[in-house]
Amino acid sequence: MKKRTAGIALLLALGATAPSATAAAERPPVVMITFDAFPRNSLLDVRGRIDVARYPSFARLAAGSTWYPNATTKLDETGRALRSIFTGRASWRWAKPNYATYPNNLFTLLGRRYDIEASETTSSFCPKRLCPNVRPQNGKSIERALITGRPDRVASWIDRLRPGRRPTFYYKHVLLPHSPWVYLPSGHIYYDGPSEAGLPWQQWYSNPWLVLQNYQRHLLQLQFTDRLLGRVLDQLRAAGIYNRALIVVTADHGESLGRPGQTRQFDRRTIGDVALIPLFVKLPFQHVRRIDRRHVRNVDLLPTIARVARLRPWWRLDGRSFLGPAARQIPRSILLLKRSGEQIRLSPSSLRRHAASSLRLKHRLFGGRRGLFGIGPHRGLQGTSVARWPKLPVGALRAQLDEPGRFGNVRLDGQFPPVKVTGRLAGPNSREPHDLAIAINGTIEATAPAFAFRRRSSRLFSVLIPEESLREGANTVQLFSIEGNRRAPALRPLG
């Protein structure tokens, strides 16, 4: 009776609706999803709330769970971050994230009382006796997992979300919204153009236009990630698991986007994006929204899950449950461990300032009427008819469009819409700076600077257009050089 009463009191204290005493005494199903390279700010609107329009599934989850907007990771690399989540211990030193190295982990703890339906992708903490299909991971296997099959693996795991005879721990590591960024919100796929094939990776993280486009692509892929989360939530409800379950949705670490340079390592420039991660915790039978602004860490997840599952870890932990009295021991200051072992320590107010600066940047870039497609040097042209603007005579400068035949027979139900418009400039002045306008079926859908990745080489162009701008069958693509000034631009056709 004491255990049942304690379970009800815990739920009431956290704002959840109290179940019957019998239900509270049962060990709940545990559902945990770890997304990859997912900064908290990507979810937020200009007011710092979850963006309901772009991410309705995350908003739906938040409506019946506790959101921890000040949750942080202590480590900025996937293997180390997952290790801290699964062991409750934090160390900057590298070691293989597997059962052989860390036999004391969340899987072996829950495995004493739970069945396990797990899909690890970059780690193998679950032992074979609990997870017969677990496979050791290495750099090549992780690279393959990033390139192929990400949605399929999520779908396969969703099919396993079924109630069992014993309580079950359902775990999925989702390699999204991690790059490569190839998914549109619809789930359709696009690829880089042949002209971009020779770009060294440094260009993608140093060229200002490509850095900006990477941010756009990340946010589009996050909308697809949101769709996958919606499928998970739907299946949990359909299977009768959702209400009874402890659900944890988080990420290993964030990513710094919109600024040139290294994107996933802690430094004073990136911490507002890399350190802060999404964290949602739905307790069993919780139905109300809560926002808990305390600082919590992903190293605190194991002791929190253990508390709800009524299991006691037998090894020393660095983390503390953020439910109950132990939460008072979580430090208010933030300690981040760099891969070199160097420490960064900062106050909550300092981290908030860094994060606020990053959020302002995001909404300067994507807060206009065109949203995620509003980037470009001449936003006033976007969404307007080509016929509205003065035309200049065709000159010697030409645009060579990659694979123009893709636009001749578009199928709107196809898996690979031609939404990435790429190519290179040719002819006189093709090595000089130019701003370009890209029109689809008579409407300017994007503007972009032509850029060079090598000194004195012909300039390239690369833009994304909205999937909705395409029509069934033949589509007309026009490219223009934008001349004149911003108040009175004119369009010169590029052949």
NORZI-V194044 format. One record per residue. N is the residue number from 1. OMEGA is omega in degrees with one decimal (999 if undefined). NEAR is the number of other C-alpha atoms within 8 Angstrom. Layout:
n=[N & N]
omega=[OMEGA & OMEGA]
near=[NEAR & NEAR]
This chain:
n=[1 & 2 & 3 & 4 & 5 & 6 & 7 & 8 & 9 & 10 & 11 & 12 & 13 & 14 & 15 & 16 & 17 & 18 & 19 & 20 & 21 & 22 & 23 & 24 & 25 & 26 & 27 & 28 & 29 & 30 & 31 & 32 & 33 & 34 & 35 & 36 & 37 & 38 & 39 & 40 & 41 & 42 & 43 & 44 & 45 & 46 & 47 & 48 & 49 & 50 & 51 & 52 & 53 & 54 & 55 & 56 & 57 & 58 & 59 & 60 & 61 & 62 & 63 & 64 & 65 & 66 & 67 & 68 & 69 & 70 & 71 & 72 & 73 & 74 & 75 & 76 & 77 & 78 & 79 & 80 & 81 & 82 & 83 & 84 & 85 & 86 & 87 & 88 & 89 & 90 & 91 & 92 & 93 & 94 & 95 & 96 & 97 & 98 & 99 & 100 & 101 & 102 & 103 & 104 & 105 & 106 & 107 & 108 & 109 & 110 & 111 & 112 & 113 & 114 & 115 & 116 & 117 & 118 & 119 & 120 & 121 & 122 & 123 & 124 & 125 & 126 & 127 & 128 & 129 & 130 & 131 & 132 & 133 & 134 & 135 & 136 & 137 & 138 & 139 & 140 & 141 & 142 & 143 & 144 & 145 & 146 & 147 & 148 & 149 & 150 & 151 & 152 & 153 & 154 & 155 & 156 & 157 & 158 & 159 & 160 & 161 & 162 & 163 & 164 & 165 & 166 & 167 & 168 & 169 & 170 & 171 & 172 & 173 & 174 & 175 & 176 & 177 & 178 & 179 & 180 & 181 & 182 & 183 & 184 & 185 & 186 & 187 & 188 & 189 & 190 & 191 & 192 & 193 & 194 & 195 & 196 & 197 & 198 & 199 & 200 & 201 & 202 & 203 & 204 & 205 & 206 & 207 & 208 & 209 & 210 & 211 & 212 & 213 & 214 & 215 & 216 & 217 & 218 & 219 & 220 & 221 & 222 & 223 & 224 & 225 & 226 & 227 & 228 & 229 & 230 & 231 & 232 & 233 & 234 & 235 & 236 & 237 & 238 & 239 & 240 & 241 & 242 & 243 & 244 & 245 & 246 & 247 & 248 & 249 & 250 & 251 & 252 & 253 & 254 & 255 & 256 & 257 & 258 & 259 & 260 & 261 & 262 & 263 & 264 & 265 & 266 & 267 & 268 & 269 & 270 & 271 & 272 & 273 & 274 & 275 & 276 & 277 & 278 & 279 & 280 & 281 & 282 & 283 & 284 & 285 & 286 & 287 & 288 & 289 & 290 & 291 & 292 & 293 & 294 & 295 & 296 & 297 & 298 & 299 & 300 & 301 & 302 & 303 & 304 & 305 & 306 & 307 & 308 & 309 & 310 & 311 & 312 & 313 & 314 & 315 & 316 & 317 & 318 & 319 & 320 & 321 & 322 & 323 & 324 & 325 & 326 & 327 & 328 & 329 & 330 & 331 & 332 & 333 & 334 & 335 & 336 & 337 & 338 & 339 & 340 & 341 & 342 & 343 & 344 & 345 & 346 & 347 & 348 & 349 & 350 & 351 & 352 & 353 & 354 & 355 & 356 & 357 & 358 & 359 & 360 & 361 & 362 & 363 & 364 & 365 & 366 & 367 & 368 & 369 & 370 & 371 & 372 & 373 & 374 & 375 & 376 & 377 & 378 & 379 & 380 & 381 & 382 & 383 & 384 & 385 & 386 & 387 & 388 & 389 & 390 & 391 & 392 & 393 & 394 & 395 & 396 & 397 & 398 & 399 & 400 & 401 & 402 & 403 & 404 & 405 & 406 & 407 & 408 & 409 & 410 & 411 & 412 & 413 & 414 & 415 & 416 & 417 & 418 & 419 & 420 & 421 & 422 & 423 & 424 & 425 & 426 & 427 & 428 & 429 & 430 & 431 & 432 & 433 & 434 & 435 & 436 & 437 & 438 & 439 & 440 & 441 & 442 & 443 & 444 & 445 & 446 & 447 & 448 & 449 & 450 & 451 & 452 & 453 & 454 & 455 & 456 & 457 & 458 & 459 & 460 & 461 & 462 & 463 & 464 & 465 & 466 & 467 & 468 & 469 & 470 & 471 & 472 & 473 & 474 & 475 & 476 & 477 & 478 & 479 & 480 & 481 & 482 & 483 & 484 & 485 & 486 & 487 & 488 & 489 & 490 & 491 & 492 & 493 & 494 & 495]
omega=[-179.8 & 179.9 & 179.1 & 179.8 & 178.9 & 179.2 & 178.9 & -179.1 & 179.0 & -179.8 & 178.8 & -178.9 & -178.7 & 173.6 & 179.8 & 176.0 & -176.0 & 174.4 & 171.5 & -179.3 & -179.0 & -179.4 & -178.6 & -177.4 & -178.9 & 172.7 & -175.3 & 165.3 & 178.0 & 178.9 & -178.1 & 176.6 & 174.7 & 173.8 & -171.9 & 177.9 & -169.5 & 177.7 & -179.3 & -174.9 & -179.2 & -178.8 & -162.9 & 171.9 & -173.9 & 179.3 & 179.3 & 176.7 & 177.0 & -176.2 & -174.9 & -176.3 & -177.5 & -171.8 & -174.9 & -179.0 & 174.7 & 177.0 & 178.2 & 176.5 & -178.0 & -176.4 & 179.7 & -178.4 & 176.2 & 177.8 & 177.8 & -174.1 & 179.5 & 176.4 & -179.5 & 165.4 & 175.6 & -173.8 & -170.3 & -179.8 & -168.7 & -177.3 & 179.5 & -178.9 & 177.6 & 176.8 & -180.0 & 177.7 & -171.5 & -179.9 & -174.7 & 179.2 & -179.0 & 176.4 & 179.5 & -175.3 & -179.3 & 170.1 & -177.8 & -178.9 & -177.5 & -176.8 & -178.4 & -179.5 & -175.3 & -179.6 & 176.6 & -176.7 & -174.8 & -179.7 & -178.1 & 175.2 & -178.3 & -177.6 & 176.7 & -176.9 & -172.2 & 159.8 & -175.7 & 170.9 & -171.2 & 173.9 & 173.1 & -177.4 & -179.4 & -179.7 & 175.5 & 179.9 & -176.3 & 179.3 & -177.3 & 179.8 & 177.2 & -177.6 & -174.8 & -175.8 & -178.6 & -178.9 & 173.7 & -176.5 & 174.2 & -176.5 & -179.1 & -179.4 & 178.6 & 177.9 & 177.0 & -178.7 & 177.3 & -173.8 & -173.4 & 163.8 & -176.8 & 178.0 & -178.9 & 179.5 & 176.1 & -179.9 & 178.8 & 178.5 & 178.1 & 179.1 & -179.5 & 179.3 & -179.4 & 177.7 & 179.5 & 179.5 & 177.7 & 173.2 & -173.3 & 171.8 & 179.3 & -177.9 & 175.2 & 168.5 & -175.8 & -179.2 & 177.3 & 1.1 & 179.0 & 171.8 & 7.1 & -178.6 & -175.1 & -174.8 & 170.6 & 178.3 & 179.7 & -171.8 & 175.0 & -170.2 & 173.1 & -177.2 & 173.2 & -178.4 & 179.3 & 179.8 & -179.2 & -173.7 & -177.6 & -177.5 & 173.9 & -174.6 & -179.9 & -179.5 & -177.7 & -177.3 & 178.5 & 178.4 & -173.3 & -178.4 & 179.5 & 176.0 & 178.8 & 179.2 & 176.3 & 179.0 & 176.7 & -177.1 & 175.8 & -177.4 & 175.1 & 179.3 & 176.4 & 175.6 & 174.4 & 175.8 & 177.4 & 177.8 & 178.7 & 176.6 & 177.8 & 177.8 & 177.4 & -178.5 & 178.7 & -178.9 & 178.5 & 178.0 & -178.6 & -178.5 & -180.0 & -178.1 & -166.7 & -171.9 & -175.6 & -166.1 & 159.6 & -177.8 & 178.9 & 176.9 & -175.5 & 177.5 & 178.7 & 179.7 & 177.9 & 179.5 & 178.9 & -175.2 & 177.2 & 178.0 & 178.4 & 175.3 & 179.9 & -170.1 & -171.5 & 179.2 & -179.7 & 160.3 & -174.6 & 179.9 & -170.3 & -168.3 & 179.5 & -180.0 & -174.9 & -173.9 & -175.1 & -176.0 & 172.1 & 174.2 & 176.2 & 178.3 & 174.5 & 178.6 & 175.0 & 176.5 & 174.0 & -178.7 & -175.0 & 178.3 & 171.0 & 172.0 & -178.3 & -172.8 & 174.5 & 172.0 & 172.4 & -173.8 & 178.8 & 173.8 & 178.4 & -175.0 & -178.0 & 179.1 & 177.1 & 178.2 & 179.9 & -179.8 & -178.8 & -180.0 & 179.6 & 176.0 & -176.2 & 174.9 & -177.5 & 179.1 & -178.0 & -178.0 & 169.0 & -179.3 & 178.1 & 176.5 & 175.1 & 167.0 & 176.5 & -173.2 & -177.1 & -178.7 & 179.7 & -178.9 & 176.9 & -177.5 & 175.0 & 178.5 & -175.6 & 176.5 & 179.1 & -177.5 & 177.7 & -176.2 & 178.1 & -173.4 & 177.3 & -178.8 & 170.0 & 178.7 & 179.8 & -178.5 & 175.6 & -178.9 & 178.0 & 178.1 & 178.2 & 179.0 & 176.9 & -178.1 & 179.7 & 177.5 & 178.7 & -180.0 & 176.3 & 177.3 & -179.2 & -175.2 & 168.2 & -176.7 & -168.6 & -175.6 & -178.8 & -175.0 & -179.6 & 174.7 & -175.6 & 177.9 & -177.1 & 179.3 & 179.9 & -173.8 & -177.7 & -175.4 & -178.6 & 178.4 & -170.2 & -179.0 & -179.2 & 179.0 & 175.0 & -176.7 & -177.1 & -168.9 & 178.1 & 178.7 & 174.4 & 179.0 & 175.9 & 178.5 & -179.7 & 179.0 & -177.7 & 173.5 & 177.0 & -176.1 & 176.0 & 172.2 & -177.8 & -180.0 & 179.5 & -175.2 & -174.9 & -177.9 & -177.0 & 172.6 & -176.4 & 176.8 & 179.9 & -176.8 & -172.9 & 179.6 & -178.3 & -175.3 & 176.5 & -177.4 & -175.7 & 177.4 & -179.1 & 176.3 & 179.8 & 178.3 & -179.9 & 178.3 & -179.5 & 178.0 & -178.8 & 178.0 & 175.8 & 167.6 & -173.5 & 170.6 & 179.7 & -178.6 & 176.3 & 178.6 & 173.5 & -179.9 & 178.2 & -175.9 & -177.9 & 168.4 & -175.7 & 171.3 & 167.8 & -173.4 & 178.1 & 177.2 & 176.8 & -178.2 & 176.4 & 173.2 & 175.9 & -175.5 & 179.7 & 170.5 & -177.2 & 178.3 & 170.5 & 174.7 & 178.9 & 177.0 & -178.0 & -179.6 & -179.5 & 176.2 & -179.5 & 177.0 & -174.7 & 176.8 & 179.8 & 177.6 & 176.9 & 176.3 & -177.1 & 165.0 & -179.2 & -178.6 & -173.1 & 179.8 & -174.7 & -179.8 & -177.6 & -178.8 & 173.9 & -173.9 & 175.5 & -178.6 & -177.9 & 172.9 & 999]
near=[4 & 5 & 7 & 11 & 9 & 8 & 10 & 12 & 8 & 9 & 15 & 10 & 7 & 6 & 9 & 12 & 10 & 9 & 8 & 6 & 9 & 7 & 7 & 11 & 9 & 6 & 9 & 11 & 12 & 12 & 11 & 11 & 12 & 11 & 14 & 15 & 13 & 16 & 16 & 12 & 11 & 7 & 10 & 12 & 9 & 9 & 5 & 8 & 8 & 10 & 11 & 8 & 5 & 6 & 12 & 10 & 10 & 12 & 11 & 8 & 10 & 12 & 10 & 12 & 15 & 12 & 12 & 14 & 12 & 10 & 14 & 12 & 15 & 13 & 14 & 18 & 11 & 10 & 11 & 16 & 14 & 11 & 12 & 13 & 13 & 12 & 13 & 16 & 11 & 11 & 7 & 11 & 7 & 6 & 6 & 6 & 13 & 12 & 12 & 6 & 8 & 10 & 9 & 9 & 12 & 9 & 11 & 11 & 11 & 11 & 10 & 6 & 7 & 10 & 10 & 12 & 11 & 10 & 9 & 10 & 11 & 10 & 11 & 14 & 13 & 11 & 12 & 8 & 5 & 9 & 11 & 7 & 5 & 11 & 5 & 7 & 10 & 7 & 6 & 6 & 8 & 11 & 8 & 8 & 11 & 11 & 8 & 6 & 8 & 12 & 7 & 7 & 8 & 11 & 8 & 8 & 12 & 10 & 7 & 7 & 10 & 8 & 9 & 6 & 4 & 7 & 13 & 12 & 14 & 12 & 12 & 12 & 12 & 11 & 11 & 13 & 13 & 10 & 8 & 6 & 10 & 10 & 12 & 12 & 12 & 6 & 7 & 11 & 10 & 12 & 6 & 8 & 11 & 8 & 10 & 9 & 7 & 5 & 8 & 6 & 6 & 6 & 10 & 11 & 12 & 10 & 9 & 9 & 9 & 11 & 15 & 12 & 9 & 12 & 10 & 10 & 10 & 12 & 10 & 12 & 15 & 11 & 12 & 13 & 11 & 12 & 10 & 10 & 10 & 10 & 9 & 9 & 10 & 8 & 10 & 12 & 10 & 7 & 10 & 9 & 12 & 10 & 9 & 10 & 14 & 13 & 12 & 12 & 12 & 11 & 14 & 17 & 20 & 17 & 13 & 14 & 11 & 10 & 8 & 10 & 6 & 7 & 9 & 13 & 11 & 12 & 6 & 5 & 7 & 13 & 14 & 16 & 16 & 17 & 16 & 18 & 19 & 13 & 12 & 14 & 11 & 12 & 11 & 10 & 12 & 14 & 9 & 10 & 10 & 11 & 8 & 8 & 7 & 7 & 12 & 11 & 11 & 12 & 17 & 15 & 14 & 14 & 13 & 12 & 9 & 12 & 11 & 10 & 8 & 7 & 9 & 7 & 8 & 4 & 5 & 5 & 9 & 9 & 13 & 14 & 14 & 11 & 8 & 7 & 5 & 10 & 10 & 6 & 6 & 11 & 7 & 7 & 8 & 9 & 9 & 12 & 13 & 13 & 10 & 5 & 8 & 7 & 8 & 8 & 8 & 9 & 9 & 10 & 6 & 8 & 11 & 9 & 9 & 11 & 13 & 9 & 9 & 11 & 12 & 9 & 9 & 10 & 11 & 8 & 9 & 12 & 11 & 9 & 5 & 10 & 8 & 10 & 11 & 13 & 11 & 9 & 8 & 9 & 9 & 4 & 8 & 13 & 9 & 9 & 9 & 9 & 6 & 6 & 9 & 8 & 8 & 8 & 6 & 8 & 8 & 6 & 12 & 11 & 11 & 8 & 9 & 11 & 5 & 7 & 6 & 8 & 12 & 10 & 10 & 15 & 9 & 8 & 4 & 8 & 6 & 7 & 12 & 9 & 9 & 12 & 13 & 15 & 14 & 13 & 14 & 11 & 8 & 7 & 7 & 12 & 11 & 6 & 9 & 8 & 12 & 12 & 14 & 12 & 14 & 13 & 9 & 10 & 11 & 15 & 14 & 16 & 17 & 14 & 12 & 12 & 9 & 11 & 8 & 5 & 5 & 6 & 8 & 10 & 14 & 13 & 13 & 10 & 11 & 9 & 11 & 9 & 7 & 5 & 9 & 11 & 10 & 9 & 9 & 9 & 13 & 10 & 9 & 10 & 12 & 11 & 12 & 12 & 9 & 7 & 6 & 6 & 4 & 6 & 11 & 11 & 13 & 13 & 13 & 12 & 7]
